[in-house]
Amino acid sequence: MNLSYWEQKSYISNIDFTIVGSGIVGLNCALQLKTKYPKAKILILERGILPQGASTKNAGFACFGSVSEILSDLESHSETEVLQLVKQRIDGLNLLRNTLGDTQMNFQNHGGFELFKSSDAELYQKCLNKYEDINKLLNPIFKADVFSLQDNPFGFQNIKPKVLFNQFEGQIDTGKMMQALVNLVQSKGIQILNNIALESYSEDQNSVKLKTNHFEFTTRKLFIATNGFASKLIDENVKPARAQVLITKPIKNLKVKGTFHLDEGYYYFRNIDDRILLGGGRNLDFKGEETMVMSQTEEIQNALEALLNKTILPNTNIEIDQRWSGIMGVGAQKKPVIKALSEKVFCGVRLGGMGIAIGSSVGQSLANLVE
């Protein structure tokens, strides 16, 4: 790209802080930096026309973990670590709600439901036996029982007769949330340049030199907030995980309301605008879904449709309106990677599919790495 004098001077000169990624983490990092350093010139680079990755692709669950997910976490984390993970998610959700307000992102608290397939007798019994223990574990955070046992609420088929209800789980409109965040960031004088991909960077004594797909420039500090795409730039324990999603056309007299988890959270669905939004199936092909390619596969899309037609809305005429995918960042541990890579380069990645819950707090923590 052949930049003019004006473009060079106004957009990419004398940059104090450059953030790579305009998702939830990157935008909140920018807001916190602006609060700490009001006079700083802050630039956000975004590889897509819209935010890529997962921030505008997710299902809009304001969640912090189902019973089966928490039990799974307890197999690889201590009780103290799991409690810290849940608290971080709750604190992050509260930060997001306080930053934007519930109206701007259409936050609704219809509760969350964990369903169990008829064939999942072992997992079903395990969760029924343990959910009260999970309530005791989480009591220091919520000061109340989070989970309760209820009857199948919406006539779902091919599932066990009881479901676990989470009274504190909510849902948001992902598009409205991201638009509100972008508007807030830009109102602070922070620039976002779209369709600019960082290809490499190098450090010298006083700055970081960035090479993008269109131009080169320097910045005082660099923040990497690309989550599932992080391995393109840094060597940390984070790998991509694709999540495939579909949404139906409007369904007349749709009574399903809330957020729903199935198969240890590997499948999830909700109501939105008289439609069902349904995603998941990554566990059908973990290796194949370890990709940065935003496409769909026949195997997983067929599995989603089967779940829709046989369990969620049996005996209902349903048409699929759209299909898409997003890229999460995952690793061996659920704890995000928030660290200084050098005195001038920092990263906040590996959100483990909990971007809505922890993205705001990860962004703030990333900004606070700079003293």
C-alpha positions as CSV (number, residue, x, y, z in Angstrom):
1,M,0.0,0.0,0.0
2,N,1.4,3.4,-1.0
3,L,0.5,5.6,1.9
4,S,0.2,9.4,1.5
5,Y,2.0,11.8,3.9
6,W,-1.4,12.5,5.5
7,E,-2.2,8.8,6.0
8,Q,1.2,8.1,7.4
9,K,1.1,11.1,9.8
10,S,-2.5,10.7,11.0
11,Y,-2.9,7.0,11.3
12,I,0.4,5.2,12.0
13,S,2.9,7.7,13.4
14,N,3.8,8.2,17.0
15,I,1.8,5.2,18.2
16,D,2.1,4.5,21.9
17,F,0.1,1.2,22.0
18,T,-0.8,-1.1,19.2
19,I,-3.4,-3.9,19.9
20,V,-3.7,-6.8,17.5
21,G,-7.3,-8.1,17.4
22,S,-10.5,-6.1,17.7
23,G,-12.5,-8.7,19.6
24,I,-13.7,-8.5,23.2
25,V,-10.2,-8.8,24.6
26,G,-8.6,-6.2,22.3
27,L,-11.3,-3.6,22.7
28,N,-11.3,-3.9,26.5
29,C,-7.5,-3.7,26.6
30,A,-7.8,-0.5,24.6
31,L,-10.4,1.0,27.0
32,Q,-8.3,0.2,30.0
33,L,-5.1,1.7,28.4
34,K,-7.0,4.8,27.6
35,T,-8.2,5.1,31.2
36,K,-4.6,4.6,32.5
37,Y,-3.0,6.8,29.8
38,P,-5.5,9.4,28.6
39,K,-3.1,11.1,26.2
40,A,-1.8,7.9,24.6
41,K,-2.2,7.3,20.9
42,I,-3.8,3.8,20.6
43,L,-4.2,1.8,17.5
44,I,-6.1,-1.5,17.0
45,L,-5.3,-3.7,14.0
46,E,-8.0,-6.1,12.8
47,R,-7.3,-8.7,10.1
48,G,-10.9,-9.0,9.0
49,I,-13.5,-6.5,7.7
50,L,-15.3,-7.3,10.9
51,P,-13.7,-8.9,14.0
52,Q,-12.5,-12.4,13.1
53,G,-12.2,-15.3,15.5
54,A,-15.0,-15.8,17.9
55,S,-16.2,-12.4,19.3
56,T,-18.8,-11.9,16.6
57,K,-19.3,-15.6,15.8
58,N,-20.3,-17.0,19.2
59,A,-23.7,-18.1,20.5
60,G,-24.1,-15.3,23.0
61,F,-24.1,-17.3,26.2
62,A,-23.5,-15.4,29.4
63,C,-22.4,-18.6,31.1
64,F,-19.7,-19.8,33.5
65,G,-19.9,-23.6,33.2
66,S,-22.5,-26.4,33.5
67,V,-22.4,-29.1,36.1
68,S,-20.7,-31.6,33.7
69,E,-18.2,-29.0,32.6
70,I,-17.3,-28.1,36.2
71,L,-16.9,-31.8,37.1
72,S,-14.7,-32.3,34.1
73,D,-12.6,-29.3,35.1
74,L,-12.2,-30.8,38.6
75,E,-10.5,-33.8,37.0
76,S,-7.6,-31.6,35.9
77,H,-7.7,-28.7,38.3
78,S,-8.0,-28.4,42.1
79,E,-11.2,-27.2,43.7
80,T,-9.5,-23.9,44.5
81,E,-8.5,-23.5,40.8
82,V,-12.0,-24.3,39.6
83,L,-13.5,-21.8,42.1
84,Q,-11.1,-19.2,40.8
85,L,-12.1,-20.0,37.2
86,V,-15.8,-19.6,37.9
87,K,-15.2,-16.4,39.9
88,Q,-13.1,-14.9,37.0
89,R,-16.0,-15.7,34.6
90,I,-18.6,-14.1,36.9
91,D,-16.4,-11.0,37.5
92,G,-15.8,-10.8,33.7
93,L,-19.5,-10.9,33.0
94,N,-20.2,-8.3,35.6
95,L,-17.5,-6.1,34.1
96,L,-19.0,-6.5,30.6
97,R,-22.5,-5.6,31.9
98,N,-21.2,-2.6,33.8
99,T,-19.2,-1.4,30.8
100,L,-22.0,-1.5,28.3
101,G,-25.2,-1.8,30.3
102,D,-27.7,-4.7,29.8
103,T,-29.9,-2.8,27.4
104,Q,-27.1,-2.2,24.8
105,M,-26.4,-5.9,24.5
106,N,-30.0,-7.1,25.2
107,F,-28.9,-9.1,28.2
108,Q,-31.7,-11.5,29.3
109,N,-31.7,-13.9,32.3
110,H,-33.8,-16.9,31.3
111,G,-31.5,-19.3,33.1
112,G,-29.5,-22.2,31.7
113,F,-30.4,-25.8,31.3
114,E,-28.1,-28.9,31.1
115,L,-29.7,-31.8,29.2
116,F,-28.5,-35.4,29.0
117,K,-28.9,-37.7,26.1
118,S,-30.9,-40.9,26.8
119,S,-27.8,-42.9,26.1
120,D,-25.7,-40.9,28.6
121,A,-26.7,-42.9,31.7
122,E,-23.3,-42.7,33.4
123,L,-22.8,-39.0,32.9
124,Y,-26.4,-38.3,33.9
125,Q,-26.1,-40.2,37.2
126,K,-22.8,-38.7,37.9
127,C,-24.2,-35.1,37.6
128,L,-27.3,-35.9,39.6
129,N,-25.1,-37.3,42.4
130,K,-22.7,-34.4,42.4
131,Y,-24.6,-31.2,41.6
132,E,-25.3,-30.5,45.3
133,D,-21.5,-30.8,45.9
134,I,-21.0,-28.2,43.1
135,N,-23.5,-25.9,44.8
136,K,-21.5,-26.1,48.0
137,L,-18.3,-25.4,46.1
138,L,-19.7,-22.3,44.4
139,N,-21.6,-21.0,47.5
140,P,-18.8,-18.6,48.4
141,I,-19.3,-16.8,45.1
142,F,-23.1,-16.9,44.7
143,K,-24.3,-17.2,48.3
144,A,-27.1,-19.4,47.0
145,D,-27.6,-22.7,45.2
146,V,-26.7,-22.3,41.5
147,F,-28.1,-25.6,40.2
148,S,-31.4,-27.3,40.8
149,L,-33.1,-30.4,39.4
150,Q,-36.1,-29.9,37.2
151,D,-38.4,-31.8,34.8
152,N,-37.8,-31.6,31.0
153,P,-39.2,-28.1,30.5
154,F,-39.9,-27.8,26.8
155,G,-40.8,-31.3,25.6
156,F,-37.4,-32.2,24.3
157,Q,-37.1,-35.8,23.2
158,N,-34.5,-38.5,23.5
159,I,-33.1,-37.0,26.7
160,K,-33.2,-38.0,30.3
161,P,-36.3,-37.0,32.2
162,K,-34.6,-34.5,34.6
163,V,-32.5,-31.5,33.6
164,L,-30.2,-29.3,35.7
165,F,-31.2,-25.7,35.8
166,N,-28.8,-22.8,36.4
167,Q,-30.6,-19.8,37.7
168,F,-27.8,-17.4,37.1
169,E,-27.1,-18.0,33.4
170,G,-28.1,-15.4,30.8
171,Q,-27.9,-14.6,27.1
172,I,-26.9,-11.6,25.1
173,D,-27.2,-10.3,21.5
174,T,-23.6,-10.8,20.3
175,G,-23.9,-8.3,17.5
176,K,-25.3,-5.5,19.6
177,M,-22.6,-6.2,22.3
178,M,-19.8,-5.9,19.8
179,Q,-21.2,-2.8,18.1
180,A,-21.6,-1.1,21.5
181,L,-18.0,-2.0,22.4
182,V,-16.6,-0.7,19.1
183,N,-18.7,2.5,19.4
184,L,-17.4,3.1,22.9
185,V,-13.8,2.5,21.9
186,Q,-14.0,4.9,19.0
187,S,-15.7,7.5,21.1
188,K,-12.5,7.6,23.2
189,G,-10.5,8.5,20.1
190,I,-9.0,5.1,19.7
191,Q,-8.5,4.1,16.0
192,I,-9.4,0.7,14.5
193,L,-7.9,-0.2,11.2
194,N,-9.7,-3.2,9.6
195,N,-8.4,-5.6,7.0
196,I,-4.8,-5.2,8.4
197,A,-3.1,-8.4,9.3
198,L,0.1,-8.4,11.4
199,E,2.6,-10.7,9.7
200,S,5.6,-10.3,11.9
201,Y,7.3,-8.0,14.5
202,S,10.7,-7.2,15.8
203,E,12.0,-5.3,18.8
204,D,14.7,-2.7,19.1
205,Q,15.8,-0.7,22.1
206,N,13.0,1.8,22.1
207,S,10.2,0.4,20.0
208,V,8.5,-2.6,18.2
209,K,8.6,-2.7,14.4
210,L,5.4,-4.1,12.9
211,K,5.2,-5.6,9.4
212,T,1.5,-5.9,8.2
213,N,0.1,-7.1,4.9
214,H,-0.1,-3.4,3.7
215,F,2.6,-1.3,5.5
216,E,5.2,-1.2,8.2
217,F,5.3,1.1,11.3
218,T,6.6,1.3,14.8
219,T,4.9,1.3,18.2
220,R,6.1,1.7,21.8
221,K,4.2,-1.3,23.1
222,L,2.5,-4.2,21.4
223,F,-0.5,-6.2,22.7
224,I,-1.5,-9.5,21.1
225,A,-5.2,-10.3,21.6
226,T,-5.8,-12.7,18.7
227,N,-6.8,-15.8,20.8
228,G,-7.3,-18.7,18.4
229,F,-5.0,-17.1,15.8
230,A,-2.2,-16.5,18.4
231,S,0.1,-19.3,17.2
232,K,0.7,-17.3,14.0
233,L,2.5,-14.7,16.1
234,I,3.7,-16.1,19.4
235,D,4.9,-19.5,20.8
236,E,2.5,-20.1,23.7
237,N,0.3,-23.1,24.7
238,V,-2.7,-22.1,22.7
239,K,-4.2,-23.8,19.6
240,P,-7.2,-23.0,17.4
241,A,-10.6,-24.8,17.9
242,R,-13.3,-24.2,15.4
243,A,-16.9,-24.0,16.5
244,Q,-19.6,-24.6,13.9
245,V,-23.0,-23.0,14.2
246,L,-26.4,-22.9,12.5
247,I,-29.5,-20.8,13.0
248,T,-33.1,-21.6,11.8
249,K,-35.5,-19.3,10.1
250,P,-38.2,-17.8,12.4
251,I,-40.4,-20.5,14.0
252,K,-44.0,-19.8,14.7
253,N,-45.0,-20.0,18.4
254,L,-41.5,-21.0,19.5
255,K,-41.7,-21.7,23.2
256,V,-38.0,-22.6,23.9
257,K,-36.5,-19.9,26.0
258,G,-33.1,-20.0,27.7
259,T,-29.6,-21.3,27.1
260,F,-29.1,-25.1,26.8
261,H,-26.1,-27.4,27.2
262,L,-25.7,-31.0,26.1
263,D,-23.0,-33.6,26.0
264,E,-20.6,-31.8,28.5
265,G,-21.1,-28.5,26.7
266,Y,-20.0,-29.8,23.3
267,Y,-23.5,-28.9,22.0
268,Y,-25.3,-25.8,22.9
269,F,-28.4,-24.0,21.7
270,R,-30.7,-21.0,22.6
271,N,-33.6,-18.9,21.4
272,I,-33.0,-15.7,19.5
273,D,-35.5,-13.6,17.5
274,D,-38.0,-16.6,17.3
275,R,-35.2,-18.8,16.0
276,I,-33.1,-21.6,17.4
277,L,-29.3,-21.0,17.3
278,L,-27.4,-24.3,17.7
279,G,-23.7,-25.0,17.7
280,G,-21.1,-27.5,18.7
281,G,-20.0,-31.0,17.6
282,R,-16.3,-30.3,17.9
283,N,-15.9,-33.6,19.8
284,L,-16.8,-35.5,16.7
285,D,-13.5,-34.5,15.1
286,F,-11.1,-32.8,17.5
287,K,-8.2,-33.0,15.2
288,G,-10.1,-31.8,12.1
289,E,-11.6,-28.9,14.1
290,E,-8.1,-27.8,15.2
291,T,-8.0,-25.3,12.4
292,M,-8.2,-21.6,11.5
293,V,-10.3,-22.2,8.5
294,M,-13.8,-20.7,8.9
295,S,-15.9,-23.3,7.1
296,Q,-18.3,-26.1,7.9
297,T,-18.1,-29.8,7.6
298,E,-20.9,-32.2,6.5
299,E,-20.3,-34.5,9.5
300,I,-20.9,-31.8,12.1
301,Q,-23.6,-29.9,10.3
302,N,-25.5,-33.2,9.9
303,A,-25.1,-33.9,13.6
304,L,-26.4,-30.4,14.5
305,E,-29.5,-30.9,12.2
306,A,-30.2,-34.3,13.7
307,L,-30.1,-32.8,17.2
308,L,-32.4,-30.1,16.1
309,N,-34.9,-32.4,14.4
310,K,-34.9,-35.4,16.8
311,T,-34.4,-33.7,20.2
312,I,-35.0,-29.9,20.3
313,L,-38.0,-29.5,17.9
314,P,-39.3,-32.9,16.9
315,N,-42.3,-33.0,14.6
316,T,-41.7,-29.4,13.6
317,N,-41.2,-28.0,10.1
318,I,-37.8,-26.3,10.4
319,E,-35.7,-24.5,7.8
320,I,-32.0,-23.6,8.3
321,D,-31.3,-19.9,7.5
322,Q,-27.6,-19.5,8.0
323,R,-24.4,-21.5,8.9
324,W,-21.1,-20.2,10.1
325,S,-18.1,-21.0,12.2
326,G,-15.8,-19.2,14.7
327,I,-12.3,-19.9,15.9
328,M,-11.7,-20.2,19.7
329,G,-8.3,-20.5,21.5
330,V,-7.9,-23.5,23.7
331,G,-5.1,-25.4,25.6
332,A,-4.4,-28.0,28.2
333,Q,-5.5,-25.7,31.0
334,K,-8.6,-23.5,31.2
335,K,-6.7,-20.6,32.6
336,P,-6.0,-17.9,30.0
337,V,-2.5,-16.9,29.1
338,I,-2.0,-13.2,30.2
339,K,1.7,-12.4,30.2
340,A,4.5,-10.1,29.2
341,L,6.5,-11.7,26.4
342,S,9.2,-9.0,26.8
343,E,9.3,-5.4,28.1
344,K,7.4,-4.2,25.1
345,V,5.2,-7.1,23.9
346,F,2.3,-8.6,25.8
347,C,-0.4,-11.2,25.1
348,G,-3.9,-12.1,26.4
349,V,-5.0,-15.3,24.7
350,R,-6.5,-18.8,25.3
351,L,-10.0,-18.0,26.5
352,G,-11.2,-21.6,26.2
353,G,-14.6,-20.8,24.7
354,M,-15.4,-18.4,27.5
355,G,-14.8,-15.2,25.6
356,I,-18.0,-13.4,26.7
357,A,-17.5,-14.4,30.3
358,I,-13.8,-13.5,30.6
359,G,-12.9,-11.4,27.6
360,S,-13.5,-8.1,29.4
361,S,-11.4,-9.0,32.4
362,V,-8.6,-10.6,30.3
363,G,-8.5,-7.3,28.3
364,Q,-8.2,-5.2,31.4
365,S,-5.5,-7.5,32.9
366,L,-3.6,-7.4,29.6
367,A,-3.5,-3.6,29.7
368,N,-2.5,-3.6,33.3
369,L,0.7,-5.6,32.5
370,V,2.1,-2.2,31.5
371,E,3.4,-0.2,34.4
